């Protein structure tokens, strides 16, 4: 298996260099290696070649040479690109990318001041605006390079950056939650790399600092974000709307920064075992899912939570930022690893196939800043004179989480989270090599064949996720059916597994019609994890036409797969709809083509209009 030795050495060395024994162990750990094929593999490779490798790293490093910034966020771009590139390297460790990573680290460390600062803010503006946020991404990047290479100079630079931050906060007697934007959530999201430093160094000062950050969240005298005590409050209602600046300190609903803080809190839970940390993260995740996440798997408008799930059918300003989508996937990945609960994998899958892939241009070179559910996929603007914006840098961070979490390992055996054609290398409970080969064109169809490759037979569990949307699923092992296949749960198959054992899975891929609102009412259609979308390039009346999906007595719509003539469209389907009519007998059904949401309006040359939610005629009789 390609790169197997590399990844085994990587994970072994990670254990050796961890200086702190975690109190809480994850339920699932990533695969040792993965090879992704077919359509998803093409998309990953496109991002690898045209976004990761194509980035001019000198453009990212240049701001750190100039200490003259007062308000912008140039400091985040190096770390966002680097953490994306580190994930990409773990997936496909090519010499070309290794050189680029090494040059990026050396170039950045060369800008570090004698006192330890790596940033671009003027001395009088340090700790303000986005300064600490930028330092967070510097540390995350440096730590990720250490994890890959064990180069102590990278870890030492991250320590110096952290030490100088702690020194400045102490000398200025500045609570971190009073600094920067969004009730201190931007600044205090530095919790994540601080906990990582503690794990890798064992230096208790980092644990103390992490705990101090969390203490300040709850300190009512300094009016912090109260990310633990407000965990039972819907995320869009935790604070009043800001009276001054939407993007200033008063804004307590900022989605990306809030979730980033909870990522750090989960890391701190692993270290301390304090149950209130885990519970706060779980409750907040559930609140986001219940009140904010839309049919495409993401949410937020103007980058803030606003109760958007109930409002998703109407046109919304700056809807579904890609940075929010990525962080939702990353937060869900954290909780999936920690708990092993299927609902987190369900959420990741829907976000991945819709909101995330929908934000990536077909050649992987660019990412949309916002992805509406109707309208156009318009390009975002450049930020901070960097030649790109935050979402261009952030998009691949979500994409490259997928390869090593599609199949993971638990203490009982292997776990199949996502059904993606490819080969995945994990360890068995006895430490033997297990290769899971998936053969599928999912989600075009719901058929998956899994081959088990083992040098030696072993009694263990192999768990496969049954998506919550598949009401009827069948699972066969070597042709024999497995009972008690429950939607929204993992099916744990415990037996003595032998080389070339085969699992055959069939998911129900019926067209489901979703309704929202009453006056007016809107309808949308999903098939499996994919949102089906009207696109002006496809067959059917104009997008402004009023169409009502024709359903059977069980409420499903008949969906027929079709071959698309447009290379930018992954999946095309047709379905029957009733158009608006004013004859006494009504209109005859018409055939309308739909495509997957990720392909809708997504081209390299223009911006076709598309629509997910279809307005319905109001009938006063019903």
matplotlib code that plots the C-alpha trace (Angstrom):
import matplotlib.pyplot as plt

x = [0.0, 1.4, 2.8, 1.9, 5.3, 5.4, 2.1, 2.9, 6.1, 4.2, 1.7, 4.3, 6.4, 3.4, 2.9, 6.6, 6.7, 3.5, 4.8, 1.4, -0.8, -4.4, -7.1, -9.7, -8.9, -10.7, -13.2, -11.8, -8.4, -7.5, -6.5, -2.7, -3.0, -5.7, -6.0, -9.1, -10.3, -13.0, -14.8, -13.9, -10.3, -10.2, -11.6, -8.9, -6.2, -7.4, -7.2, -3.8, -2.3, -4.1, -4.6, -2.0, 1.0, 0.1, 0.2, 3.0, 4.3, 6.4, 3.2, 2.0, 5.2, 5.8, 3.4, 5.4, 8.4, 6.5, 5.2, 2.8, -0.7, -3.5, -6.7, -6.5, -5.9, -3.0, -1.6, -4.1, -3.3, 0.0, -1.4, -4.6, -2.7, -0.1, -2.5, -4.3, -1.0, 0.0, -3.2, -2.6, 1.0, -0.2, -2.6, 0.0, 3.6, 5.2, 8.8, 7.5, 5.1, 7.6, 10.0, 7.3, 6.3, 9.9, 10.5, 7.3, 8.4, 12.0, 10.7, 8.3, 10.7, 13.1, 10.7, 10.5, 11.6, 14.1, 11.2, 9.3, 6.7, 5.6, 3.0, 2.6, 1.0, 2.6, 3.8, 1.1, -1.7, -0.5, -3.1, -5.8, -8.2, -6.9, -3.4, -3.9, -6.1, -3.2, -0.7, -3.1, -2.7, 1.0, 1.2, -1.2, 1.0, 4.3, 2.9, 1.6, 5.0, 6.6, 4.1, 5.1, 8.9, 9.7, 11.8, 12.3, 13.0, 9.4, 8.0, 10.5, 9.2, 5.6, 6.6, 8.4, 5.3, 3.1, 5.4, 5.6, 1.8, 1.4, 4.1, 2.3, -1.0, 0.5, 2.4, -0.5, -2.9, -5.3, -8.0, -7.9, -11.7, -11.6, -9.2, -9.9, -13.4, -16.5, -16.5, -13.0, -13.8, -11.4, -8.5, -9.3, -9.6, -5.8, -6.9, -6.5, -2.7, -2.0, -3.5, -1.5, 1.7, 1.0, 0.5, 3.7, 5.9, 4.4, 5.0, 2.3, 2.3, 0.4, -2.2, -2.6, -3.0, -5.6, -7.6, -7.3, -8.9, -11.8, -12.2, -12.3, -15.1, -17.3, -16.2, -19.3, -17.2, -15.4, -18.5, -16.9, -18.6, -19.8, -19.3, -20.0, -22.8, -24.6, -24.4, -28.1, -29.0, -29.5, -26.3, -28.2, -29.7, -26.8, -26.3, -28.2, -27.4, -24.5, -25.5, -22.2, -20.1, -21.5, -17.9, -16.8, -16.4, -20.1, -20.9, -21.3, -22.9, -19.9, -20.1, -16.5, -14.8, -17.3, -16.8, -13.0, -13.2, -15.1, -12.5, -10.0, -12.3, -12.6, -8.8, -8.7, -11.3, -9.0, -6.3, -8.4, -11.4, -13.6, -17.1, -18.5, -16.1, -17.4, -21.0, -20.7, -19.3, -21.9, -24.8, -23.6, -23.1, -26.6, -27.9, -26.1, -27.6, -31.1, -31.3, -28.8, -27.6, -29.5, -30.3, -26.9, -25.1, -23.9, -25.2, -24.7, -25.3, -23.0, -20.7, -23.0, -25.6, -29.1, -31.6, -31.0, -32.4, -36.0, -35.2, -33.1, -35.7, -35.6, -32.7, -30.2, -27.3, -23.8, -25.2, -23.1, -19.5, -17.0, -14.9, -18.1, -18.6, -15.0, -15.1, -18.4, -16.8, -13.7, -15.8, -17.9, -14.7, -13.5, -16.7, -16.8, -13.3, -14.1, -17.5, -17.8, -21.5, -22.9, -24.7, -21.4, -20.5, -24.0, -23.5, -20.0, -21.2, -24.0, -21.8, -19.0, -21.1, -23.1, -21.8, -18.1, -17.7, -20.2, -17.7, -14.8, -14.4, -14.2, -10.4, -9.8, -7.9, -10.4, -13.2, -16.3, -16.6, -20.4, -22.6, -26.3, -29.2, -30.5, -28.8, -25.2, -21.9, -20.1, -16.4, -15.4, -13.1, -9.4, -8.7, -5.9, -3.9, -3.0, -4.2, -6.8, -9.5, -10.0, -12.1, -9.6, -7.1, -9.6, -11.5, -8.9, -8.7, -12.2, -11.5, -8.3, -9.9, -11.8, -9.2, -8.0, -11.5, -13.5, -12.3, -10.9, -10.0, -11.4, -10.2, -12.7, -11.7, -12.3, -15.1, -16.4, -17.7, -17.8, -18.4, -15.7, -14.1, -10.5, -8.3, -7.7, -5.1, -5.8, -4.6, -6.6, -7.0, -4.1, -1.9, -2.1, -2.5, -6.1, -6.8, -10.4, -11.1, -14.2, -15.6, -18.4, -19.7, -21.6, -23.5, -24.5, -25.9, -26.2, -24.3, -21.0, -18.8, -16.1, -13.3, -11.4, -7.7, -6.0, -2.8, -4.1, -7.7, -8.8, -11.9, -12.9, -15.6, -16.1, -18.6, -20.4, -22.4, -26.0, -26.9, -29.9, -31.6, -31.6, -34.8, -34.3, -30.7, -29.4, -26.0, -24.6, -21.4, -20.2, -23.8, -25.5, -27.8, -27.1, -30.1, -31.0, -29.8, -30.9, -30.8, -28.5, -26.4, -23.3, -23.9, -21.2, -20.4, -18.4, -17.0, -13.7, -12.8, -10.7, -8.8, -11.1, -14.3, -16.8, -19.4, -22.1, -24.2, -27.3, -28.8, -32.2, -31.7, -35.2, -36.0, -37.3, -39.3, -38.7, -41.1, -40.5, -42.8, -46.6, -47.2, -45.4, -44.4, -41.2, -40.1, -36.7, -35.5, -32.7, -31.5, -29.3, -26.9, -27.1, -29.3, -30.9, -30.9, -32.4, -29.8, -30.5, -28.2, -30.5, -33.7, -36.9, -38.7, -37.1, -36.0, -38.8, -41.5, -43.7, -43.2, -44.8, -43.0, -45.2, -45.0, -46.3, -48.6, -45.6, -44.4, -41.4, -40.6, -39.5, -35.9, -34.3, -30.5, -29.4, -26.1, -24.9, -23.3, -21.7, -18.3, -18.8, -21.9, -21.3, -24.8, -27.9, -31.4, -34.9, -38.2, -41.8, -43.4, -46.7, -46.3, -48.5, -51.7, -55.0, -57.0, -59.9, -58.3, -54.8, -51.5, -49.9, -46.7, -43.5, -40.0, -37.5, -33.8, -31.9, -28.3, -26.3, -25.9, -22.1, -22.4, -25.2, -24.0, -20.4, -18.4, -15.0, -16.3, -19.6, -22.1, -25.3, -28.3, -29.6, -32.3, -32.7, -36.0, -38.9, -41.8, -45.2, -48.6, -50.6, -54.1, -56.6, -58.6, -56.0]
y = [0.0, 3.4, 5.4, 2.8, 2.8, 6.6, 6.9, 4.1, 5.9, 9.2, 8.0, 6.1, 9.2, 11.3, 9.0, 9.1, 12.9, 13.4, 14.5, 14.3, 11.2, 12.2, 11.6, 10.9, 8.8, 9.2, 6.5, 6.6, 7.4, 8.2, 5.7, 5.2, 5.9, 6.4, 6.4, 8.1, 7.3, 8.3, 11.6, 12.6, 11.6, 13.9, 16.8, 16.2, 16.0, 19.2, 21.1, 19.5, 20.6, 23.9, 25.4, 23.9, 23.6, 26.7, 29.0, 31.6, 31.1, 34.3, 36.3, 34.7, 35.3, 38.9, 40.6, 39.2, 41.2, 44.5, 45.4, 48.1, 46.7, 48.0, 46.2, 43.6, 39.8, 39.1, 36.9, 34.1, 33.3, 31.6, 29.3, 28.5, 27.5, 25.7, 23.5, 22.7, 21.8, 19.7, 17.6, 17.3, 16.1, 13.5, 12.2, 12.4, 13.1, 14.2, 15.6, 18.8, 19.6, 18.7, 21.3, 23.8, 23.1, 23.4, 26.6, 28.1, 27.2, 28.5, 31.7, 32.3, 31.5, 34.0, 36.8, 36.0, 38.8, 38.3, 38.4, 35.7, 37.7, 36.3, 38.7, 41.9, 44.3, 47.6, 47.5, 50.0, 47.8, 44.4, 42.2, 44.2, 43.4, 40.2, 40.1, 37.2, 35.4, 35.6, 34.3, 31.3, 30.3, 30.7, 28.3, 25.8, 25.7, 25.4, 22.6, 20.7, 20.9, 19.5, 16.7, 15.7, 16.2, 16.3, 19.4, 20.9, 24.4, 24.6, 23.6, 26.0, 28.8, 28.0, 28.0, 31.4, 32.8, 31.5, 32.6, 36.2, 36.3, 35.2, 37.7, 40.6, 39.7, 39.6, 42.8, 44.7, 43.0, 42.4, 39.8, 38.0, 38.0, 41.8, 41.9, 41.7, 41.0, 39.0, 39.0, 37.8, 34.6, 35.4, 36.0, 33.2, 30.6, 30.5, 27.9, 25.2, 25.6, 26.3, 22.9, 21.3, 22.8, 21.4, 17.9, 18.1, 19.8, 18.8, 22.4, 23.1, 26.9, 26.1, 24.1, 26.9, 29.5, 27.3, 27.0, 30.7, 31.4, 29.2, 30.8, 34.2, 33.0, 32.6, 35.7, 38.0, 40.9, 41.1, 40.0, 37.2, 34.9, 32.4, 29.5, 27.0, 28.6, 29.6, 26.1, 25.6, 28.8, 28.7, 30.0, 32.7, 34.1, 34.2, 38.0, 40.9, 42.1, 44.6, 48.2, 49.5, 47.3, 44.0, 42.7, 44.3, 43.1, 43.2, 40.5, 37.3, 35.1, 35.0, 31.4, 30.6, 32.0, 30.4, 26.9, 27.5, 28.0, 24.8, 22.9, 24.1, 23.2, 19.6, 19.4, 20.7, 18.0, 15.3, 16.6, 17.3, 15.0, 17.8, 16.7, 20.3, 21.0, 18.0, 18.8, 22.4, 21.4, 18.7, 21.0, 23.8, 21.4, 20.2, 23.7, 24.6, 21.5, 22.2, 25.9, 26.9, 24.1, 24.2, 21.5, 21.9, 21.2, 24.6, 28.0, 31.5, 34.8, 37.8, 35.2, 35.0, 32.6, 34.0, 31.1, 30.5, 27.0, 28.2, 31.1, 29.2, 29.2, 33.0, 35.0, 35.7, 38.2, 36.7, 33.2, 30.1, 31.3, 28.6, 29.3, 28.4, 25.2, 24.2, 24.8, 23.0, 20.0, 20.3, 20.6, 17.6, 15.7, 16.5, 15.1, 12.1, 11.1, 11.7, 10.0, 7.7, 8.9, 8.5, 11.8, 13.7, 11.6, 12.2, 16.0, 15.9, 13.9, 16.3, 19.3, 17.7, 16.7, 19.9, 23.1, 22.3, 20.8, 23.5, 26.1, 24.7, 25.7, 22.8, 22.9, 23.3, 26.6, 28.8, 28.7, 30.7, 32.9, 32.4, 29.7, 30.6, 28.2, 30.3, 32.8, 32.5, 31.3, 34.6, 35.1, 36.7, 39.8, 39.8, 40.6, 42.6, 42.9, 39.2, 38.2, 35.8, 35.8, 33.8, 31.1, 30.5, 29.7, 27.7, 25.6, 22.8, 22.5, 20.9, 18.9, 17.2, 16.1, 13.5, 10.9, 9.7, 9.8, 8.0, 4.8, 4.9, 2.5, 1.9, -0.4, -3.0, -2.8, -0.7, 1.9, 3.0, 6.5, 7.7, 5.6, 6.8, 4.6, 3.9, 1.9, 2.6, 1.2, 0.8, -1.4, -4.2, -4.5, -6.9, -4.5, -6.2, -4.4, -4.2, -2.8, -1.7, -1.4, 0.4, 0.0, 2.4, 5.4, 6.6, 8.9, 8.6, 5.2, 3.7, 0.5, -0.2, -3.2, -3.4, -5.9, -6.9, -7.5, -9.3, -11.3, -13.2, -13.9, -12.0, -11.8, -8.1, -5.7, -3.9, -1.1, 0.6, 3.8, 3.6, 7.1, 8.7, 9.5, 5.8, 4.3, 0.9, -0.4, -3.9, -5.2, -8.5, -10.3, -12.8, -12.9, -13.4, -10.6, -8.9, -8.0, -4.9, -2.3, 0.9, 4.4, 6.9, 4.3, 2.2, -1.4, -3.3, -6.6, -8.8, -12.0, -13.6, -11.7, -13.4, -12.2, -11.3, -11.2, -9.0, -6.6, -5.5, -2.5, -1.0, 2.3, 3.6, 6.5, 7.7, 11.3, 13.0, 16.2, 18.6, 21.5, 24.7, 27.6, 28.0, 31.4, 31.0, 27.4, 26.1, 22.6, 21.1, 17.6, 15.4, 12.1, 10.3, 12.9, 15.1, 18.2, 18.3, 21.7, 23.5, 25.1, 27.3, 25.1, 22.1, 21.1, 22.7, 26.0, 29.2, 29.2, 31.7, 29.2, 27.8, 24.0, 21.5, 18.1, 15.1, 12.6, 9.2, 8.2, 7.9, 11.4, 10.5, 11.8, 9.5, 10.5, 9.2, 9.4, 11.0, 11.5, 15.1, 16.7, 19.4, 18.3, 20.6, 18.7, 15.6, 14.2, 14.9, 13.6, 14.2, 14.3, 15.2, 18.4, 20.2, 23.7, 26.6, 26.7, 28.6, 26.0, 24.3, 20.9, 22.0, 21.3, 18.1, 17.0, 18.1, 16.7, 18.9, 18.2, 18.7, 18.3, 17.9, 21.1, 21.1, 21.4, 23.9, 27.2, 26.0, 26.6, 28.1, 30.7, 32.2, 32.3, 30.4, 30.9, 28.0, 27.3, 24.8, 25.8, 26.1, 28.4, 26.9, 28.4, 29.4, 27.7, 29.3, 26.0, 24.2]
z = [0.0, -1.0, 1.9, 4.5, 6.1, 6.1, 8.0, 10.5, 11.3, 11.5, 14.0, 16.1, 16.3, 17.3, 20.3, 21.2, 21.1, 23.1, 26.6, 28.2, 28.6, 27.7, 30.3, 27.7, 24.6, 21.4, 20.3, 16.7, 15.3, 11.7, 9.1, 8.6, 4.9, 2.2, -1.6, -2.9, -6.4, -8.8, -8.7, -5.1, -5.8, -8.8, -6.7, -4.0, -6.6, -8.3, -5.0, -4.3, -7.6, -8.3, -4.8, -2.4, -4.7, -6.7, -3.7, -3.7, -0.2, -0.3, -0.7, 2.6, 4.5, 3.3, 5.8, 8.7, 7.7, 8.2, 11.7, 10.6, 10.7, 12.9, 11.9, 9.1, 9.3, 7.0, 9.8, 9.3, 5.6, 6.1, 8.8, 7.0, 3.8, 5.8, 7.9, 4.6, 3.0, 6.0, 5.7, 2.0, 2.6, 5.0, 2.3, -0.5, 0.8, -2.4, -2.4, -4.2, -1.3, 1.3, -0.1, -0.2, 3.5, 4.6, 2.8, 4.2, 7.8, 7.3, 5.7, 8.5, 11.4, 9.8, 10.7, 14.4, 16.6, 19.4, 22.0, 20.0, 18.0, 14.6, 13.3, 11.4, 13.9, 14.9, 18.5, 19.6, 18.1, 19.2, 21.0, 19.3, 16.3, 14.6, 16.0, 18.4, 15.8, 13.4, 16.0, 16.5, 12.9, 13.1, 16.0, 14.4, 11.3, 13.1, 15.3, 12.3, 10.7, 13.9, 13.9, 10.4, 10.6, 14.4, 13.6, 17.0, 15.5, 14.4, 17.9, 19.6, 17.4, 18.3, 22.0, 21.7, 20.0, 22.8, 25.6, 24.2, 24.0, 27.6, 28.6, 26.9, 28.4, 31.8, 31.5, 30.2, 32.6, 29.7, 29.8, 26.5, 26.1, 26.1, 23.2, 19.5, 18.1, 18.8, 22.6, 22.7, 20.7, 18.0, 20.4, 22.8, 20.1, 20.6, 23.1, 20.4, 19.7, 23.4, 24.4, 21.5, 22.9, 26.3, 24.9, 22.9, 25.6, 28.9, 30.1, 32.6, 31.9, 28.7, 30.6, 33.1, 30.3, 28.6, 31.8, 32.4, 29.0, 29.8, 33.2, 31.5, 29.2, 32.2, 34.1, 34.2, 35.5, 32.1, 30.1, 28.2, 25.6, 28.3, 25.9, 28.7, 30.7, 27.5, 25.9, 26.5, 24.7, 20.9, 19.2, 17.4, 20.6, 23.1, 22.8, 21.5, 18.0, 18.1, 18.1, 16.7, 14.4, 13.2, 13.1, 16.3, 19.9, 20.7, 18.1, 20.1, 17.4, 15.0, 13.8, 12.7, 15.8, 18.2, 16.7, 16.7, 20.5, 20.9, 19.0, 21.6, 24.4, 23.1, 23.0, 26.6, 27.6, 26.3, 28.7, 31.8, 31.5, 32.8, 31.7, 31.5, 28.6, 26.6, 27.4, 26.4, 23.0, 22.4, 23.4, 21.2, 18.2, 18.6, 18.8, 15.6, 13.9, 15.1, 14.5, 11.9, 9.6, 6.3, 3.8, 2.2, 5.5, 6.5, 7.6, 9.0, 7.3, 7.3, 9.1, 12.2, 13.5, 13.2, 13.4, 9.7, 9.4, 9.6, 7.1, 4.5, 1.7, 1.3, -0.3, 2.4, 2.4, 2.4, 3.2, 4.1, 4.3, 3.3, 6.5, 8.4, 6.4, 7.0, 10.7, 11.1, 9.4, 11.6, 14.8, 13.8, 13.0, 16.6, 18.1, 15.8, 16.9, 20.5, 20.8, 17.8, 17.4, 13.9, 13.9, 13.5, 10.4, 9.0, 9.3, 7.8, 4.8, 4.0, 4.4, 2.3, -0.7, -0.8, 0.9, 0.7, -2.8, -3.9, -2.8, -4.8, -8.4, -10.8, -11.2, -7.5, -7.9, -6.1, -3.5, -3.2, -0.2, 0.1, -1.4, -1.4, -1.9, -4.8, -7.1, -8.4, -7.1, -7.3, -6.6, -3.4, -3.1, -2.2, 1.4, 3.1, -0.2, 0.0, -3.5, -1.9, 0.8, 3.9, 2.2, -0.6, 2.1, 4.3, 1.9, 1.5, 5.3, 5.2, 2.0, 3.3, 6.6, 4.6, 3.3, 6.7, 8.4, 5.7, 7.4, 10.9, 13.6, 17.1, 19.9, 18.6, 14.9, 11.8, 11.3, 7.8, 8.1, 4.5, 1.4, -1.1, -3.7, -2.5, -0.2, 3.5, 5.8, 9.5, 12.4, 13.9, 17.7, 17.7, 15.7, 12.4, 9.1, 7.7, 4.3, 3.6, -0.2, -1.2, -4.7, -5.4, -7.3, -4.3, -4.0, -7.7, -6.5, -3.1, -3.9, -2.1, -2.1, 0.6, 0.4, 3.5, 3.1, 6.0, 6.2, 9.2, 10.3, 13.4, 15.6, 15.7, 14.8, 11.5, 11.8, 8.9, 9.2, 8.2, 7.2, 8.9, 5.6, 4.4, 5.8, 4.2, 3.9, 3.3, 4.4, 3.3, 4.5, 1.9, 0.6, 3.9, 5.2, 8.5, 10.6, 12.7, 10.2, 11.9, 10.2, 11.9, 13.7, 13.2, 12.3, 14.3, 12.6, 15.0, 13.7, 12.7, 9.6, 6.9, 3.9, 1.0, 3.0, 1.3, 2.6, 0.2, 1.1, -0.6, 0.6, -0.3, -2.7, -3.2, -3.9, -0.7, -0.8, 2.0, 2.9, 4.8, 5.6, 5.2, 3.6, 1.3, 1.3, -0.4, -1.4, -2.0, -3.1, -1.8, -3.0, -0.5, 1.0, -2.1, -2.5, -6.0, -7.6, -10.6, -12.9, -15.9, -18.0, -17.6, -19.3, -18.0, -17.9, -16.5, -12.9, -12.1, -13.1, -10.3, -10.2, -7.8, -7.4, -8.2, -5.3, -4.8, -1.9, 0.4, -0.3, -2.5, -6.0, -8.8, -9.8, -13.0, -13.4, -16.7, -18.5, -18.5, -21.5, -19.3, -17.9, -15.0, -13.8, -11.7, -11.4, -13.5, -12.8, -14.2, -12.3, -13.1, -11.9, -12.2, -13.6, -12.8, -15.0, -15.3, -17.2, -15.5, -15.9, -14.8, -16.6, -17.7, -15.9, -17.4, -17.2, -15.4, -15.0, -11.7, -10.7, -7.5, -5.5, -5.8, -9.6, -9.7, -11.0, -10.7, -13.8, -14.8, -17.2, -16.1, -13.2, -14.1, -11.9, -9.8, -7.2, -4.4, -2.7, -5.1, -4.1, -4.2, -5.1, -2.1, -2.2, 0.2, 0.1, 2.1]

ax = plt.figure().add_subplot(projection="3d")
ax.plot(x, y, z, "-o")
ax.set_aspect("equal")
plt.show()
